[in-house]
Amino acid sequence: MTQKVRCGLCPRHCNLAEGAIGVCKGRGNQNGQIRDLNYGCITSVALDPIEKKPLYHFYPGSYILSVGSFGCNLKCPFCQNHSISMADKSCEYQKVTPEELVALAIDLKNKEQGNLGIAFTYNEPLISYEFVLDTSIELKKHNLKSVLVTNGGICSDYLEKLLPYVDAMNIDLKGFSQQFYDYVKGDFETVKENIRLAHSQCHVEVTTLIIPTKNDSEEDMHSEAEFLYSISPDIPLHISRFFPRYKEQELYPTPIETIDRLCSIASEYLKFVHRGNC
């Protein structure tokens, strides 16, 4: 009987038999080792304004090559990119090497719009940990930026190894309780710790999508803003409006009045609070 192998990348710690694939659909046990199954598998690519990540305080007015793969270690029932985040290797993708992707980034840098580097986004990039690390190391050789748009659900020892090659992160702080993280199948304390850790080494902005009846309480926003303030009052917070998506079609869009009220609360603690999707 083949021994199972535990994946150490995220708090799920999937214990996988030979040939088995983790909950994230991007990592699996191949020949007794955990492998990045979506290494270089690109499902989405675009040259985006940096503000779309959203990063409002990191080279504003610039563009960045944005790429995504498939899979995610959370199961948000409201995911706007569920066609790739909930997909596996059977989805459509193009295979690229880190060197090929960086060559494209360099080519775009020399075009009229310019290009800062590469943003790993759209699905959860950190389940493609090895590819993100290899590409970020290659980016550094060419003085290009590496940006992560992530749920922050990675074990800190992995993040510590990656951070020297990362220039900026937007971290989704989904809600401010483990109860809400149970709803998205994640670990609240891991994300908080990674916000602290990332802020100590790179530029960090935080996004919270406000979902009616789920994470829209004033009490939670006071607690969230106070937590971010304890790290730094300079951390930008994006408070974004929800629209029905994926499995959450019955909920109504977040009232703009709710967004404005929560922004006002957050502004009592933080210098930079931004409305999103309004």
N, C-alpha and C positions, 0 to 999 in steps of 0.2 A: 504493500500500500504506500503510495507516494505521500510524503509529509506535506502538510499545508505550509504556506509562507504568508507571514503577516506583512501588509503594506504599512509603512510607517509615515507616509507623507501627510495624512490628515487625521483628524481625531476619530474618524470612523474605524481606522485600523482593520480594514477588511482582511479576513483570514482565508486565503485562497488556495484551493487545490490546484494541481497541475492543469493548465488550460482554462482555469476559471478567470472571469473578469470582474473587477470591482464594481461597487454601486455607481461609481462615477462614469463607467463605461470607457474610460480612457487608460486604465492601468490593469495589468493582469499578470498572472503567474505563467511564465514561459521557461521551461526547463529549470524549474526550481528557483527562478529569480523574478522579482517584480520588474516589469518592463513598461515603458511609456508607449502604449499601443497607438497613440495618435501623434507620435513624433513626426513633425514636419507635415502633418495632414491639414492642409489649409482649406477651410470651407468658405471663408469670407475674407474679402480684402477691399480696402477703400483708403483713399487719401482724405482724411477728415480734419476739420478744424480742431485744434487742441481743446477748445472749449466744449466739444461734443463728448469728451471722455467721462464726466466733465472735469476739466482742470482749468480753472479761471486764473490761477496765479502762477502758472508755469509756462513761461514763454507765450503770453497771450498774443493772439493774432497770427500764430504760426499754424502750420499743418503737420500732420504726422501720419505715416503709413500704419494703418490699423489692420490687424489680422486676427482671425479666430479659427478654432478647430471644432471639435465636437466633444460633448460630455461635460458633466459638472458633478461635484460632490455634494451639492445641495439639491433639494427638490422643491423649489419655490413654485407653488401652484399658480402664481401670477407672472411667470417668466415671459418677458417680451421676446426672447430669443430661443424659445423652447424647441423650434425646429432643428436647431443644432445642439443646444445645451442638453437636451434629453435624447439625442441621437447616439448611435454607436458607429462602428466602423463600416456599416453597410450604407451610410449616407454618402453623398457625392463630395469628393474632395480632390485637391491637387497636391501631390507630394513635392516638397521642396527641401533643400538643405539649408542650414543656417547661412552658409556662404552665398547661396543663390538669393535668399531673402534680403540679406544685407546689401548685395549688389543692386537689387531693385531699390532699396532705400537710398543708396548713394546716387543712383541715376535720378531719382526724384528730387534729391537735394539740389541737383544742378539744374532743375527746371525752373520755370518762372515763379511758381508758387513756393518752391522750396519744400524742405522736409526735415523735421527735427531728428527723426529716427524711426523706431517701431514701437507701436502700442499693442500689447497683447490683450485682447478684449473679445467682446461678443459672447463667447462661452466662458467658462472658468479657466483662465490660462494656466493656473498653477498645477492642474492635474497633468499638464504637459511640461512638468518641471524640468526634465533634462533638456528638452528642446529650447525652453525659455532661457535656461542657464547658458547653453552653448551659443545661442544667438546673441544673448546679451554680452557675453565675452567677446564675440566677434564685433559687435557694435562699438565696444570700447576702443578697439584697434583703429577705428575710423572716426573717432570723436563724434559718434552719433548717440542719441539718447535712447534709453530703454525705459518704457512706461508700462506699468501693470494696472489693469482695471479688474479688480478681484474682489471676491467675497471675504478674503482674509482667512479662510478656513484651512490653514496649513500649520503643521507642527513647527514650533519656533526654531528647532535646530536646522531644519531645511531652509527656512526663511533667512536665518543668519548667514548661511553659506551663499545665498543668492544676492542679498542686499548690496554687497560691494559693487555689483554690476548694474544696479537699478538706480535710475535718476528720479523717478516720480511714481507715485501710486495714488489711484483713487480706490479707496476701500469702502465697500458697501457695508454699512452698519445697519443690518436689516431691521432691527428693532432693539429695544433696550430691556430685554428680559430673556431668561432661558425659556420661558413659556412661549414667546414668539419664535425663538430659534427651534423649539420642538415642532412648530408649525412648518418650518422650512427644512427641518432635518439637519440642523447644524449645532455648533457649540459656541455659546455666547462668550465664555471666558477666553477661549482661544482667539477670537476676533479682537476682543479688547486688548489682550496682551500683544497681539501683532500690530495694532495701531500704535501702541507705545513703542514697540521695537522699531517699526518702520520709520516713525517720526524722528527717532534718534539718528537715523542714517541717510534719509532721503526726503524729498518734498512729498508731503502727504495732504490729500484732501479727502473728505469723507462725504458719502452720500447716504441719505435715508429716504426711501420711498414710503410715503405715508398712505396706508391702506385703511379706508373707513372701517371702523369697529375692530380693527386688528392691532394697530400700533399708533393710533392717533390721539392718545391721551396727553393732556398737558403735563401730568405728573411724569410720564416717561420722557417727555422732551426736556423738562427741567433736569432730570437725572442724566440724560445723554449729554446735554450741553455742559453740565457741571463736570462730568467725566472728561470730556474733551478739554475743557478749561484746565483741569488738573494736569494735563499733559502740556498744553500751550493754548493760550487764548488766540493765537495766530493761526490755528488750524482752520481752514475754510470748511464750512459745512453747507452742503447742498440738500435742501429739503424739497423733495420732488413729489409731484402730483401723480397719483395712480389713475390708470384707465383700465377697464376690463380686458384681461388677457388670459389665454390658455385655459386653465380650469376655474378661474375666478371671473366668470362671465356674468354672474348674478349681482355682484357688487356694483355700486354706482361710482362714478369718478369722484375723486377727492374734491370736496368743495374748496374753491379758492380761498374762502374765508378761513377754512381750517389751516391751509398752508400759511396764510398771512399771520394767523394767531400763533402758530408754532414758530415761525420765523421771528416773531417779536419776542417770544420767550427765549429762544436760542441767542438772540442778540443781547440779552442781559449778561451773557457770559462770554460770547465770542465776538471777535472783531469783524469777521467776514462770514456772513450768512446769505445764501443765495436761494431764490425760488427756482424750482425746476419744473418743466413741462406745463407752465402756466401761460 
